[in-house]
Amino acid sequence: MQLEDYFAFLAPDDIRVKGTRIGIETILTDYLELGLFAEQIATRYPSLSVEQVYATLTYYWRNRAQVDTYLRQVDQEIEQQRHQQDQHPSPAVQRLRELARLRDQQRGMVATPA
């Protein structure tokens, strides 16, 4: 089995652990940013085996430059999606924001608009 056999390369910005819906960025964020060990990561995601986590980490270390680029692209895409959601919230989000504003107004936290 080759290392790449552990992954589904769905798009340039969508690499998932084969047989799961988990992107490699999820595992790598836990590893790189949270400092978790492979066993801890596998415990957080029941659909992952420790072997799959180690395969992801090995893939990262063997292809670090390309995976770092991939992670930056994923981060940029997530940021763009958040920005779009902020600019064009769904009706449900608009309603929740209005309810929060009314609650804060009743508590005297927000001045009533003139």
PDB file as gemmi writes it, atoms N, CA and C in Angstrom:
CRYST1    1.000    1.000    1.000  90.00  90.00  90.00 P 1                      
ATOM      1  N   MET A   1       0.854  -1.186   0.000  1.00  0.00           N  
ATOM      2  CA  MET A   1       0.000   0.000   0.000  1.00  0.00           C  
ATOM      3  C   MET A   1       0.893   1.240   0.000  1.00  0.00           C  
ATOM      4  N   GLN A   2       0.536   2.179  -0.848  1.00  0.00           N  
ATOM      5  CA  GLN A   2       1.260   3.445  -0.888  1.00  0.00           C  
ATOM      6  C   GLN A   2       0.585   4.445   0.039  1.00  0.00           C  
ATOM      7  N   LEU A   3       1.363   5.396   0.492  1.00  0.00           N  
ATOM      8  CA  LEU A   3       0.860   6.402   1.420  1.00  0.00           C  
ATOM      9  C   LEU A   3      -0.368   7.119   0.867  1.00  0.00           C  
ATOM     10  N   GLU A   4      -0.359   7.463  -0.418  1.00  0.00           N  
ATOM     11  CA  GLU A   4      -1.475   8.176  -1.030  1.00  0.00           C  
ATOM     12  C   GLU A   4      -2.767   7.364  -1.024  1.00  0.00           C  
ATOM     13  N   ASP A   5      -2.660   6.064  -0.868  1.00  0.00           N  
ATOM     14  CA  ASP A   5      -3.853   5.209  -0.829  1.00  0.00           C  
ATOM     15  C   ASP A   5      -4.730   5.481   0.389  1.00  0.00           C  
ATOM     16  N   TYR A   6      -4.205   6.175   1.371  1.00  0.00           N  
ATOM     17  CA  TYR A   6      -4.970   6.513   2.568  1.00  0.00           C  
ATOM     18  C   TYR A   6      -5.906   7.705   2.343  1.00  0.00           C  
ATOM     19  N   PHE A   7      -5.780   8.359   1.184  1.00  0.00           N  
ATOM     20  CA  PHE A   7      -6.488   9.620   0.980  1.00  0.00           C  
ATOM     21  C   PHE A   7      -7.359   9.616  -0.265  1.00  0.00           C  
ATOM     22  N   ALA A   8      -8.402  10.445  -0.197  1.00  0.00           N  
ATOM     23  CA  ALA A   8      -9.252  10.722  -1.356  1.00  0.00           C  
ATOM     24  C   ALA A   8      -8.942  12.157  -1.770  1.00  0.00           C  
ATOM     25  N   PHE A   9      -8.380  12.314  -2.949  1.00  0.00           N  
ATOM     26  CA  PHE A   9      -8.033  13.634  -3.476  1.00  0.00           C  
ATOM     27  C   PHE A   9      -9.222  14.113  -4.311  1.00  0.00           C  
ATOM     28  N   LEU A  10     -10.164  14.818  -3.641  1.00  0.00           N  
ATOM     29  CA  LEU A  10     -11.423  15.205  -4.278  1.00  0.00           C  
ATOM     30  C   LEU A  10     -11.295  16.471  -5.118  1.00  0.00           C  
ATOM     31  N   ALA A  11     -10.425  17.370  -4.698  1.00  0.00           N  
ATOM     32  CA  ALA A  11     -10.214  18.643  -5.401  1.00  0.00           C  
ATOM     33  C   ALA A  11      -8.882  19.202  -4.909  1.00  0.00           C  
ATOM     34  N   PRO A  12      -8.368  20.218  -5.590  1.00  0.00           N  
ATOM     35  CA  PRO A  12      -7.101  20.790  -5.132  1.00  0.00           C  
ATOM     36  C   PRO A  12      -7.147  21.284  -3.680  1.00  0.00           C  
ATOM     37  N   ASP A  13      -8.337  21.672  -3.230  1.00  0.00           N  
ATOM     38  CA  ASP A  13      -8.463  22.145  -1.848  1.00  0.00           C  
ATOM     39  C   ASP A  13      -9.345  21.226  -1.004  1.00  0.00           C  
ATOM     40  N   ASP A  14      -9.370  19.945  -1.341  1.00  0.00           N  
ATOM     41  CA  ASP A  14     -10.194  18.985  -0.601  1.00  0.00           C  
ATOM     42  C   ASP A  14      -9.548  17.595  -0.630  1.00  0.00           C  
ATOM     43  N   ILE A  15      -8.705  17.365   0.366  1.00  0.00           N  
ATOM     44  CA  ILE A  15      -8.077  16.054   0.532  1.00  0.00           C  
ATOM     45  C   ILE A  15      -8.635  15.471   1.819  1.00  0.00           C  
ATOM     46  N   ARG A  16      -9.238  14.305   1.694  1.00  0.00           N  
ATOM     47  CA  ARG A  16      -9.852  13.676   2.864  1.00  0.00           C  
ATOM     48  C   ARG A  16      -9.219  12.320   3.138  1.00  0.00           C  
ATOM     49  N   VAL A  17      -9.348  11.909   4.383  1.00  0.00           N  
ATOM     50  CA  VAL A  17      -8.921  10.564   4.740  1.00  0.00           C  
ATOM     51  C   VAL A  17      -9.932   9.619   4.108  1.00  0.00           C  
ATOM     52  N   LYS A  18      -9.434   8.671   3.318  1.00  0.00           N  
ATOM     53  CA  LYS A  18     -10.300   7.762   2.579  1.00  0.00           C  
ATOM     54  C   LYS A  18     -11.254   7.035   3.533  1.00  0.00           C  
ATOM     55  N   GLY A  19     -12.516   6.977   3.123  1.00  0.00           N  
ATOM     56  CA  GLY A  19     -13.526   6.300   3.920  1.00  0.00           C  
ATOM     57  C   GLY A  19     -14.118   7.158   5.020  1.00  0.00           C  
ATOM     58  N   THR A  20     -13.710   8.430   5.084  1.00  0.00           N  
ATOM     59  CA  THR A  20     -14.249   9.355   6.084  1.00  0.00           C  
ATOM     60  C   THR A  20     -14.608  10.669   5.394  1.00  0.00           C  
ATOM     61  N   ARG A  21     -15.205  11.549   6.158  1.00  0.00           N  
ATOM     62  CA  ARG A  21     -15.479  12.898   5.669  1.00  0.00           C  
ATOM     63  C   ARG A  21     -14.487  13.895   6.245  1.00  0.00           C  
ATOM     64  N   ILE A  22     -13.437  13.393   6.856  1.00  0.00           N  
ATOM     65  CA  ILE A  22     -12.474  14.230   7.563  1.00  0.00           C  
ATOM     66  C   ILE A  22     -11.351  14.652   6.624  1.00  0.00           C  
ATOM     67  N   GLY A  23     -11.193  15.971   6.504  1.00  0.00           N  
ATOM     68  CA  GLY A  23     -10.107  16.506   5.687  1.00  0.00           C  
ATOM     69  C   GLY A  23      -8.792  16.439   6.443  1.00  0.00           C  
ATOM     70  N   ILE A  24      -7.711  16.344   5.683  1.00  0.00           N  
ATOM     71  CA  ILE A  24      -6.414  16.266   6.349  1.00  0.00           C  
ATOM     72  C   ILE A  24      -6.124  17.532   7.148  1.00  0.00           C  
ATOM     73  N   GLU A  25      -6.744  18.647   6.768  1.00  0.00           N  
ATOM     74  CA  GLU A  25      -6.523  19.893   7.506  1.00  0.00           C  
ATOM     75  C   GLU A  25      -7.017  19.788   8.944  1.00  0.00           C  
ATOM     76  N   THR A  26      -8.044  18.992   9.182  1.00  0.00           N  
ATOM     77  CA  THR A  26      -8.553  18.801  10.535  1.00  0.00           C  
ATOM     78  C   THR A  26      -7.501  18.119  11.402  1.00  0.00           C  
ATOM     79  N   ILE A  27      -6.932  17.060  10.886  1.00  0.00           N  
ATOM     80  CA  ILE A  27      -5.901  16.324  11.618  1.00  0.00           C  
ATOM     81  C   ILE A  27      -4.668  17.193  11.814  1.00  0.00           C  
ATOM     82  N   LEU A  28      -4.270  17.879  10.753  1.00  0.00           N  
ATOM     83  CA  LEU A  28      -3.052  18.677  10.825  1.00  0.00           C  
ATOM     84  C   LEU A  28      -3.215  19.892  11.729  1.00  0.00           C  
ATOM     85  N   THR A  29      -4.395  20.456  11.809  1.00  0.00           N  
ATOM     86  CA  THR A  29      -4.645  21.553  12.751  1.00  0.00           C  
ATOM     87  C   THR A  29      -4.496  21.054  14.185  1.00  0.00           C  
ATOM     88  N   ASP A  30      -5.072  19.890  14.459  1.00  0.00           N  
ATOM     89  CA  ASP A  30      -4.943  19.324  15.801  1.00  0.00           C  
ATOM     90  C   ASP A  30      -3.476  19.049  16.145  1.00  0.00           C  
ATOM     91  N   TYR A  31      -2.738  18.606  15.179  1.00  0.00           N  
ATOM     92  CA  TYR A  31      -1.327  18.270  15.386  1.00  0.00           C  
ATOM     93  C   TYR A  31      -0.451  19.524  15.462  1.00  0.00           C  
ATOM     94  N   LEU A  32      -0.571  20.401  14.477  1.00  0.00           N  
ATOM     95  CA  LEU A  32       0.323  21.549  14.373  1.00  0.00           C  
ATOM     96  C   LEU A  32      -0.042  22.689  15.323  1.00  0.00           C  
ATOM     97  N   GLU A  33      -1.338  22.954  15.463  1.00  0.00           N  
ATOM     98  CA  GLU A  33      -1.751  24.106  16.272  1.00  0.00           C  
ATOM     99  C   GLU A  33      -2.075  23.739  17.710  1.00  0.00           C  
ATOM    100  N   LEU A  34      -2.653  22.557  17.930  1.00  0.00           N  
ATOM    101  CA  LEU A  34      -3.013  22.159  19.283  1.00  0.00           C  
ATOM    102  C   LEU A  34      -1.953  21.282  19.944  1.00  0.00           C  
ATOM    103  N   GLY A  35      -1.025  20.769  19.132  1.00  0.00           N  
ATOM    104  CA  GLY A  35       0.046  19.951  19.676  1.00  0.00           C  
ATOM    105  C   GLY A  35      -0.382  18.576  20.153  1.00  0.00           C  
ATOM    106  N   LEU A  36      -1.480  18.067  19.584  1.00  0.00           N  
ATOM    107  CA  LEU A  36      -1.970  16.763  19.999  1.00  0.00           C  
ATOM    108  C   LEU A  36      -1.157  15.641  19.365  1.00  0.00           C  
ATOM    109  N   PHE A  37      -1.084  14.526  20.061  1.00  0.00           N  
ATOM    110  CA  PHE A  37      -0.442  13.323  19.541  1.00  0.00           C  
ATOM    111  C   PHE A  37      -1.428  12.552  18.677  1.00  0.00           C  
ATOM    112  N   ALA A  38      -0.913  11.659  17.848  1.00  0.00           N  
ATOM    113  CA  ALA A  38      -1.763  10.889  16.935  1.00  0.00           C  
ATOM    114  C   ALA A  38      -2.871  10.150  17.681  1.00  0.00           C  
ATOM    115  N   GLU A  39      -2.541   9.559  18.804  1.00  0.00           N  
ATOM    116  CA  GLU A  39      -3.539   8.808  19.573  1.00  0.00           C  
ATOM    117  C   GLU A  39      -4.647   9.722  20.083  1.00  0.00           C  
ATOM    118  N   GLN A  40      -4.267  10.932  20.505  1.00  0.00           N  
ATOM    119  CA  GLN A  40      -5.265  11.898  20.975  1.00  0.00           C  
ATOM    120  C   GLN A  40      -6.177  12.344  19.836  1.00  0.00           C  
ATOM    121  N   ILE A  41      -5.602  12.546  18.669  1.00  0.00           N  
ATOM    122  CA  ILE A  41      -6.389  12.963  17.504  1.00  0.00           C  
ATOM    123  C   ILE A  41      -7.373  11.865  17.133  1.00  0.00           C  
ATOM    124  N   ALA A  42      -6.907  10.623  17.098  1.00  0.00           N  
ATOM    125  CA  ALA A  42      -7.793   9.503  16.751  1.00  0.00           C  
ATOM    126  C   ALA A  42      -8.938   9.378  17.753  1.00  0.00           C  
ATOM    127  N   THR A  43      -8.687   9.696  19.004  1.00  0.00           N  
ATOM    128  CA  THR A  43      -9.737   9.639  20.022  1.00  0.00           C  
ATOM    129  C   THR A  43     -10.796  10.706  19.783  1.00  0.00           C  
ATOM    130  N   ARG A  44     -10.385  11.860  19.265  1.00  0.00           N  
ATOM    131  CA  ARG A  44     -11.327  12.963  19.011  1.00  0.00           C  
ATOM    132  C   ARG A  44     -12.284  12.670  17.865  1.00  0.00           C  
ATOM    133  N   TYR A  45     -11.862  11.802  16.927  1.00  0.00           N  
ATOM    134  CA  TYR A  45     -12.646  11.518  15.726  1.00  0.00           C  
ATOM    135  C   TYR A  45     -12.839  10.002  15.611  1.00  0.00           C  
ATOM    136  N   PRO A  46     -13.971   9.506  16.088  1.00  0.00           N  
ATOM    137  CA  PRO A  46     -14.189   8.049  16.121  1.00  0.00           C  
ATOM    138  C   PRO A  46     -14.084   7.353  14.766  1.00  0.00           C  
ATOM    139  N   SER A  47     -14.286   8.079  13.671  1.00  0.00           N  
ATOM    140  CA  SER A  47     -14.206   7.438  12.358  1.00  0.00           C  
ATOM    141  C   SER A  47     -12.761   7.267  11.883  1.00  0.00           C  
ATOM    142  N   LEU A  48     -11.805   7.799  12.638  1.00  0.00           N  
ATOM    143  CA  LEU A  48     -10.393   7.685  12.274  1.00  0.00           C  
ATOM    144  C   LEU A  48      -9.693   6.618  13.102  1.00  0.00           C  
ATOM    145  N   SER A  49      -8.772   5.917  12.452  1.00  0.00           N  
ATOM    146  CA  SER A  49      -7.900   4.999  13.186  1.00  0.00           C  
ATOM    147  C   SER A  49      -6.576   5.719  13.459  1.00  0.00           C  
ATOM    148  N   VAL A  50      -5.839   5.215  14.413  1.00  0.00           N  
ATOM    149  CA  VAL A  50      -4.517   5.771  14.694  1.00  0.00           C  
ATOM    150  C   VAL A  50      -3.637   5.629  13.453  1.00  0.00           C  
ATOM    151  N   GLU A  51      -3.791   4.541  12.732  1.00  0.00           N  
ATOM    152  CA  GLU A  51      -3.029   4.331  11.503  1.00  0.00           C  
ATOM    153  C   GLU A  51      -3.301   5.442  10.488  1.00  0.00           C  
ATOM    154  N   GLN A  52      -4.561   5.827  10.335  1.00  0.00           N  
ATOM    155  CA  GLN A  52      -4.902   6.894   9.388  1.00  0.00           C  
ATOM    156  C   GLN A  52      -4.309   8.234   9.823  1.00  0.00           C  
ATOM    157  N   VAL A  53      -4.296   8.481  11.118  1.00  0.00           N  
ATOM    158  CA  VAL A  53      -3.704   9.725  11.617  1.00  0.00           C  
ATOM    159  C   VAL A  53      -2.205   9.722  11.338  1.00  0.00           C  
ATOM    160  N   TYR A  54      -1.537   8.625  11.642  1.00  0.00           N  
ATOM    161  CA  TYR A  54      -0.097   8.542  11.357  1.00  0.00           C  
ATOM    162  C   TYR A  54       0.173   8.673   9.858  1.00  0.00           C  
ATOM    163  N   ALA A  55      -0.685   8.098   9.035  1.00  0.00           N  
ATOM    164  CA  ALA A  55      -0.514   8.232   7.584  1.00  0.00           C  
ATOM    165  C   ALA A  55      -0.610   9.700   7.175  1.00  0.00           C  
ATOM    166  N   THR A  56      -1.543  10.420   7.769  1.00  0.00           N  
ATOM    167  CA  THR A  56      -1.703  11.843   7.458  1.00  0.00           C  
ATOM    168  C   THR A  56      -0.475  12.628   7.891  1.00  0.00           C  
ATOM    169  N   LEU A  57       0.026  12.342   9.077  1.00  0.00           N  
ATOM    170  CA  LEU A  57       1.218  13.038   9.564  1.00  0.00           C  
ATOM    171  C   LEU A  57       2.433  12.709   8.694  1.00  0.00           C  
ATOM    172  N   THR A  58       2.551  11.471   8.302  1.00  0.00           N  
ATOM    173  CA  THR A  58       3.655  11.066   7.425  1.00  0.00           C  
ATOM    174  C   THR A  58       3.543  11.757   6.071  1.00  0.00           C  
ATOM    175  N   TYR A  59       2.326  11.808   5.544  1.00  0.00           N  
ATOM    176  CA  TYR A  59       2.104  12.499   4.264  1.00  0.00           C  
ATOM    177  C   TYR A  59       2.511  13.963   4.391  1.00  0.00           C  
ATOM    178  N   TYR A  60       2.154  14.586   5.499  1.00  0.00           N  
ATOM    179  CA  TYR A  60       2.535  15.975   5.726  1.00  0.00           C  
ATOM    180  C   TYR A  60       4.057  16.123   5.730  1.00  0.00           C  
ATOM    181  N   TRP A  61       4.746  15.304   6.497  1.00  0.00           N  
ATOM    182  CA  TRP A  61       6.193  15.450   6.617  1.00  0.00           C  
ATOM    183  C   TRP A  61       6.915  15.101   5.321  1.00  0.00           C  
ATOM    184  N   ARG A  62       6.362  14.226   4.509  1.00  0.00           N  
ATOM    185  CA  ARG A  62       6.983  13.886   3.214  1.00  0.00           C  
ATOM    186  C   ARG A  62       6.716  14.947   2.150  1.00  0.00           C  
ATOM    187  N   ASN A  63       5.647  15.691   2.303  1.00  0.00           N  
ATOM    188  CA  ASN A  63       5.213  16.673   1.294  1.00  0.00           C  
ATOM    189  C   ASN A  63       4.953  18.030   1.941  1.00  0.00           C  
ATOM    190  N   ARG A  64       5.800  18.405   2.852  1.00  0.00           N  
ATOM    191  CA  ARG A  64       5.525  19.563   3.697  1.00  0.00           C  
ATOM    192  C   ARG A  64       5.247  20.843   2.911  1.00  0.00           C  
ATOM    193  N   ALA A  65       6.037  21.156   1.910  1.00  0.00           N  
ATOM    194  CA  ALA A  65       5.835  22.398   1.162  1.00  0.00           C  
ATOM    195  C   ALA A  65       4.470  22.406   0.479  1.00  0.00           C  
ATOM    196  N   GLN A  66       4.125  21.285  -0.180  1.00  0.00           N  
ATOM    197  CA  GLN A  66       2.835  21.228  -0.876  1.00  0.00           C  
ATOM    198  C   GLN A  66       1.666  21.250   0.109  1.00  0.00           C  
ATOM    199  N   VAL A  67       1.813  20.555   1.220  1.00  0.00           N  
ATOM    200  CA  VAL A  67       0.712  20.508   2.194  1.00  0.00           C  
ATOM    201  C   VAL A  67       0.573  21.855   2.896  1.00  0.00           C  
ATOM    202  N   ASP A  68       1.675  22.536   3.170  1.00  0.00           N  
ATOM    203  CA  ASP A  68       1.585  23.886   3.741  1.00  0.00           C  
ATOM    204  C   ASP A  68       0.825  24.820   2.800  1.00  0.00           C  
ATOM    205  N   THR A  69       1.093  24.704   1.502  1.00  0.00           N  
ATOM    206  CA  THR A  69       0.347  25.495   0.508  1.00  0.00           C  
ATOM    207  C   THR A  69      -1.128  25.122   0.537  1.00  0.00           C  
ATOM    208  N   TYR A  70      -1.403  23.838   0.581  1.00  0.00           N  
ATOM    209  CA  TYR A  70      -2.787  23.342   0.674  1.00  0.00           C  
ATOM    210  C   TYR A  70      -3.475  23.924   1.912  1.00  0.00           C  
ATOM    211  N   LEU A  71      -2.814  23.893   3.052  1.00  0.00           N  
ATOM    212  CA  LEU A  71      -3.412  24.403   4.290  1.00  0.00           C  
ATOM    213  C   LEU A  71      -3.699  25.896   4.184  1.00  0.00           C  
ATOM    214  N   ARG A  72      -2.801  26.645   3.560  1.00  0.00           N  
ATOM    215  CA  ARG A  72      -3.050  28.086   3.364  1.00  0.00           C  
ATOM    216  C   ARG A  72      -4.268  28.305   2.465  1.00  0.00           C  
ATOM    217  N   GLN A  73      -4.391  27.508   1.403  1.00  0.00           N  
ATOM    218  CA  GLN A  73      -5.549  27.629   0.503  1.00  0.00           C  
ATOM    219  C   GLN A  73      -6.848  27.314   1.241  1.00  0.00           C  
ATOM    220  N   VAL A  74      -6.829  26.281   2.048  1.00  0.00           N  
ATOM    221  CA  VAL A  74      -8.021  25.915   2.822  1.00  0.00           C  
ATOM    222  C   VAL A  74      -8.377  27.046   3.779  1.00  0.00           C  
ATOM    223  N   ASP A  75      -7.388  27.605   4.459  1.00  0.00           N  
ATOM    224  CA  ASP A  75      -7.636  28.719   5.380  1.00  0.00           C  
ATOM    225  C   ASP A  75      -8.224  29.924   4.651  1.00  0.00           C  
ATOM    226  N   GLN A  76      -7.699  30.215   3.469  1.00  0.00           N  
ATOM    227  CA  GLN A  76      -8.223  31.335   2.684  1.00  0.00           C  
ATOM    228  C   GLN A  76      -9.671  31.087   2.272  1.00  0.00           C  
ATOM    229  N   GLU A  77      -9.976  29.870   1.860  1.00  0.00           N  
ATOM    230  CA  GLU A  77     -11.341  29.518   1.464  1.00  0.00           C  
ATOM    231  C   GLU A  77     -12.297  29.640   2.648  1.00  0.00           C  
ATOM    232  N   ILE A  78     -11.881  29.175   3.796  1.00  0.00           N  
ATOM    233  CA  ILE A  78     -12.721  29.278   4.991  1.00  0.00           C  
ATOM    234  C   ILE A  78     -12.958  30.740   5.338  1.00  0.00           C  
ATOM    235  N   GLU A  79     -11.916  31.547   5.254  1.00  0.00           N  
ATOM    236  CA  GLU A  79     -12.052  32.977   5.555  1.00  0.00           C  
ATOM    237  C   GLU A  79     -13.007  33.653   4.570  1.00  0.00           C  
ATOM    238  N   GLN A  80     -12.918  33.308   3.285  1.00  0.00           N  
ATOM    239  CA  GLN A  80     -13.832  33.875   2.288  1.00  0.00           C  
ATOM    240  C   GLN A  80     -15.276  33.466   2.585  1.00  0.00           C  
ATOM    241  N   GLN A  81     -15.471  32.211   2.956  1.00  0.00           N  
ATOM    242  CA  GLN A  81     -16.820  31.740   3.281  1.00  0.00           C  
ATOM    243  C   GLN A  81     -17.378  32.459   4.499  1.00  0.00           C  
ATOM    244  N   ARG A  82     -16.539  32.670   5.511  1.00  0.00           N  
ATOM    245  CA  ARG A  82     -16.989  33.406   6.707  1.00  0.00           C  
ATOM    246  C   ARG A  82     -17.365  34.839   6.344  1.00  0.00           C  
ATOM    247  N   HIS A  83     -16.545  35.453   5.515  1.00  0.00           N  
ATOM    248  CA  HIS A  83     -16.820  36.830   5.094  1.00  0.00           C  
ATOM    249  C   HIS A  83     -18.156  36.898   4.343  1.00  0.00           C  
ATOM    250  N   GLN A  84     -18.371  35.958   3.428  1.00  0.00           N  
ATOM    251  CA  GLN A  84     -19.636  35.934   2.681  1.00  0.00           C  
ATOM    252  C   GLN A  84     -20.827  35.710   3.615  1.00  0.00           C  
ATOM    253  N   GLN A  85     -20.665  34.832   4.600  1.00  0.00           N  
ATOM    254  CA  GLN A  85     -21.749  34.588   5.548  1.00  0.00           C  
ATOM    255  C   GLN A  85     -22.037  35.832   6.383  1.00  0.00           C  
ATOM    256  N   ASP A  86     -20.970  36.555   6.754  1.00  0.00           N  
ATOM    257  CA  ASP A  86     -21.170  37.795   7.509  1.00  0.00           C  
ATOM    258  C   ASP A  86     -21.890  38.844   6.671  1.00  0.00           C  
ATOM    259  N   GLN A  87     -21.537  38.930   5.391  1.00  0.00           N  
ATOM    260  CA  GLN A  87     -22.135  39.918   4.503  1.00  0.00           C  
ATOM    261  C   GLN A  87     -23.559  39.560   4.086  1.00  0.00           C  
ATOM    262  N   HIS A  88     -23.839  38.269   3.996  1.00  0.00           N  
ATOM    263  CA  HIS A  88     -25.151  37.796   3.535  1.00  0.00           C  
ATOM    264  C   HIS A  88     -25.662  36.681   4.441  1.00  0.00           C  
ATOM    265  N   PRO A  89     -26.010  37.034   5.685  1.00  0.00           N  
ATOM    266  CA  PRO A  89     -26.457  35.991   6.616  1.00  0.00           C  
ATOM    267  C   PRO A  89     -27.794  35.390   6.187  1.00  0.00           C  
ATOM    268  N   SER A  90     -27.986  34.150   6.563  1.00  0.00           N  
ATOM    269  CA  SER A  90     -29.237  33.470   6.267  1.00  0.00           C  
ATOM    270  C   SER A  90     -30.357  34.112   7.083  1.00  0.00           C  
ATOM    271  N   PRO A  91     -31.611  33.901   6.702  1.00  0.00           N  
ATOM    272  CA  PRO A  91     -32.722  34.437   7.491  1.00  0.00           C  
ATOM    273  C   PRO A  91     -32.680  33.970   8.946  1.00  0.00           C  
ATOM    274  N   ALA A  92     -32.260  32.745   9.173  1.00  0.00           N  
ATOM    275  CA  ALA A  92     -32.180  32.234  10.550  1.00  0.00           C  
ATOM    276  C   ALA A  92     -31.145  33.016  11.354  1.00  0.00           C  
ATOM    277  N   VAL A  93     -29.997  33.290  10.767  1.00  0.00           N  
ATOM    278  CA  VAL A  93     -28.962  34.056  11.457  1.00  0.00           C  
ATOM    279  C   VAL A  93     -29.436  35.488  11.682  1.00  0.00           C  
ATOM    280  N   GLN A  94     -30.102  36.066  10.707  1.00  0.00           N  
ATOM    281  CA  GLN A  94     -30.630  37.422  10.872  1.00  0.00           C  
ATOM    282  C   GLN A  94     -31.600  37.471  12.054  1.00  0.00           C  
ATOM    283  N   ARG A  95     -32.450  36.470  12.145  1.00  0.00           N  
ATOM    284  CA  ARG A  95     -33.430  36.420  13.242  1.00  0.00           C  
ATOM    285  C   ARG A  95     -32.729  36.250  14.589  1.00  0.00           C  
ATOM    286  N   LEU A  96     -31.731  35.382  14.652  1.00  0.00           N  
ATOM    287  CA  LEU A  96     -30.986  35.195  15.899  1.00  0.00           C  
ATOM    288  C   LEU A  96     -30.264  36.472  16.315  1.00  0.00           C  
ATOM    289  N   ARG A  97     -29.697  37.179  15.357  1.00  0.00           N  
ATOM    290  CA  ARG A  97     -29.041  38.453  15.670  1.00  0.00           C  
ATOM    291  C   ARG A  97     -30.040  39.471  16.211  1.00  0.00           C  
ATOM    292  N   GLU A  98     -31.210  39.493  15.602  1.00  0.00           N  
ATOM    293  CA  GLU A  98     -32.258  40.417  16.066  1.00  0.00           C  
ATOM    294  C   GLU A  98     -32.702  40.057  17.480  1.00  0.00           C  
ATOM    295  N   LEU A  99     -32.874  38.783  17.749  1.00  0.00           N  
ATOM    296  CA  LEU A  99     -33.260  38.343  19.103  1.00  0.00           C  
ATOM    297  C   LEU A  99     -32.185  38.709  20.121  1.00  0.00           C  
ATOM    298  N   ALA A 100     -30.917  38.532  19.755  1.00  0.00           N  
ATOM    299  CA  ALA A 100     -29.819  38.893  20.653  1.00  0.00           C  
ATOM    300  C   ALA A 100     -29.794  40.394  20.895  1.00  0.00           C  
ATOM    301  N   ARG A 101     -30.038  41.161  19.830  1.00  0.00           N  
ATOM    302  CA  ARG A 101     -30.075  42.623  19.979  1.00  0.00           C  
ATOM    303  C   ARG A 101     -31.199  43.039  20.905  1.00  0.00           C  
ATOM    304  N   LEU A 102     -32.382  42.438  20.739  1.00  0.00           N  
ATOM    305  CA  LEU A 102     -33.520  42.761  21.599  1.00  0.00           C  
ATOM    306  C   LEU A 102     -33.255  42.363  23.048  1.00  0.00           C  
ATOM    307  N   ARG A 103     -32.635  41.213  23.249  1.00  0.00           N  
ATOM    308  CA  ARG A 103     -32.296  40.762  24.600  1.00  0.00           C  
ATOM    309  C   ARG A 103     -31.329  41.738  25.255  1.00  0.00           C  
ATOM    310  N   ASP A 104     -30.290  42.128  24.517  1.00  0.00           N  
ATOM    311  CA  ASP A 104     -29.312  43.067  25.059  1.00  0.00           C  
ATOM    312  C   ASP A 104     -29.944  44.423  25.337  1.00  0.00           C  
ATOM    313  N   GLN A 105     -30.853  44.821  24.479  1.00  0.00           N  
ATOM    314  CA  GLN A 105     -31.548  46.092  24.654  1.00  0.00           C  
ATOM    315  C   GLN A 105     -32.390  46.057  25.932  1.00  0.00           C  
ATOM    316  N   GLN A 106     -33.060  44.946  26.169  1.00  0.00           N  
ATOM    317  CA  GLN A 106     -33.876  44.809  27.380  1.00  0.00           C  
ATOM    318  C   GLN A 106     -33.014  44.811  28.637  1.00  0.00           C  
ATOM    319  N   ARG A 107     -31.824  44.311  28.536  1.00  0.00           N  
ATOM    320  CA  ARG A 107     -30.901  44.296  29.674  1.00  0.00           C  
ATOM    321  C   ARG A 107     -30.211  45.642  29.851  1.00  0.00           C  
ATOM    322  N   GLY A 108     -30.464  46.566  28.930  1.00  0.00           N  
ATOM    323  CA  GLY A 108     -29.857  47.889  29.014  1.00  0.00           C  
ATOM    324  C   GLY A 108     -28.428  47.948  28.532  1.00  0.00           C  
ATOM    325  N   MET A 109     -28.042  46.931  27.752  1.00  0.00           N  
ATOM    326  CA  MET A 109     -26.670  46.874  27.285  1.00  0.00           C  
ATOM    327  C   MET A 109     -26.465  47.651  26.001  1.00  0.00           C  
ATOM    328  N   VAL A 110     -27.511  47.842  25.245  1.00  0.00           N  
ATOM    329  CA  VAL A 110     -27.402  48.523  23.962  1.00  0.00           C  
ATOM    330  C   VAL A 110     -28.404  49.672  23.972  1.00  0.00           C  
ATOM    331  N   ALA A 111     -27.946  50.830  23.579  1.00  0.00           N  
ATOM    332  CA  ALA A 111     -28.833  51.982  23.520  1.00  0.00           C  
ATOM    333  C   ALA A 111     -29.837  51.792  22.406  1.00  0.00           C  
ATOM    334  N   THR A 112     -31.030  52.245  22.616  1.00  0.00           N  
ATOM    335  CA  THR A 112     -32.072  52.175  21.611  1.00  0.00           C  
ATOM    336  C   THR A 112     -31.753  53.159  20.503  1.00  0.00           C  
ATOM    337  N   PRO A 113     -31.817  52.717  19.236  1.00  0.00           N  
ATOM    338  CA  PRO A 113     -31.563  53.649  18.135  1.00  0.00           C  
ATOM    339  C   PRO A 113     -32.604  54.760  18.127  1.00  0.00           C  
ATOM    340  N   ALA A 114     -32.142  55.959  17.807  1.00  0.00           N  
ATOM    341  CA  ALA A 114     -33.042  57.124  17.807  1.00  0.00           C  
ATOM    342  C   ALA A 114     -33.934  57.138  16.604  1.00  0.00           C  
TER     343      ALA A 114                                                      
END                                                                             
